[in-house]
Amino acid sequence: MAIGDLTKDPAAAAALIRKTLGARLADTDARDILRGMGAEGILTFFQVLKAYRPDGWTPPMRIAGFERVTAALEQGRGAVLWVAHGFHGHLGAKVGFHSAGLKVVHLSTPAHGFSATKFGVRYLNRIQTRIEDRYIGERVLLPLLGQNAALQTLVKRLRANHVVSITGQRGTGRTVAAPFLDGTLTLAPGAPMLAHMTGAQLFPVFAFRAADGAIEVTVETKITMAGATRDEAVTAAVAAYATISEPYVLRYPSQWLSWVQL
C-alpha cells in the first residue's frame, strides 16, 4: 500500500502524528509510522489473498478477555464490541471472534475493502468481505445515504441477545471528540449509542499483530454508560475509549489506521 493511499498530504499527516504523540516515542520519526502503515496494509492485503488457499489458511491468533462477553450474554441484553480502527481490526478481529465461538453481527459499509469507487464497491471489495464473512454471523450494511434501517436492525439483534461489532472510527455522520495523547480523537458515536439504547454492555476490542506474527485480539473491561442524559453518557464513553486506546496505539503505532483520521 502506498502512503498516498492513506493520505493525500503525507507531510501534514506526519506533522499531526508527531504533534499528537507529543514527547512520546521521541526516537520514532512520524514518517516511519506512515511507511510502516503502508507496509502493514500490504501485509493484510496478502493475508486476504492467502485465505483463498484450499487449505483455508487463517492468521495465527491469540485471544484474551472473551469471558467478559460470555458473562454479558448471560445477562441477556447483548454486547457491543467496539473494535479499534487498525489494519487487523478487519480480518484478524473477525477470526478472533470466530475462535472465541462468537457469531457477531458486524456493521459495515459498501466502501469497506479496497475502494470506495463504484467499481470498487461492486467488484473489488467483495474480495475482502467474502473472506471476512466466513467468520461472522451477519453483515449489516450501512447505506451510503441514511442509516436508520441498519441501526434498527442492530437494535433488534442486541435485544435478541446477539453480539454486535462496530469499528471505532470517524465515519461520515455525527461525531464526538475526546482528548487523545496530546491531541484529539474524533469518533462516530454509534457503538455507545446502541449500548445506551438497548442496555447492552460495551467492550473496547483491540486487534494488533505481535512481534511473533500472531494477531492478538483482546476484549478490555466494559465501558460503563454513565451520564444523566444519553449525550452525556455517549461523550463519556468516547472519552473512556480514547484513554483505553492510548497504550495500544503507542505499542503498535504503524498498525493504527486512525492516524489519518485525526
ABEGO torsion letter per residue (X at the ends): XBAAAABABAAAAAAAAAAAAEABGAABBAAAAAAAAAAAAAAAAAAAAAAABAAGBBBBBBBBGAAAAAAAAAAGAEBBBBBBBBAAABAAAAAAAAAAGBBBBBBBBAABEABABAAAAAAAAAAAAAAAAAABABBBBBBABEAAAAAAAAAAAAAAGBBBBBBBBAEABBBBBBBBEABBBBBBAAAAAAAAAAGBBBBBBBBBBBAAGBBBBBBBBBBBBBEABAAAAAAAAAAAAAAAAAAAAAABAAABAAAAAX
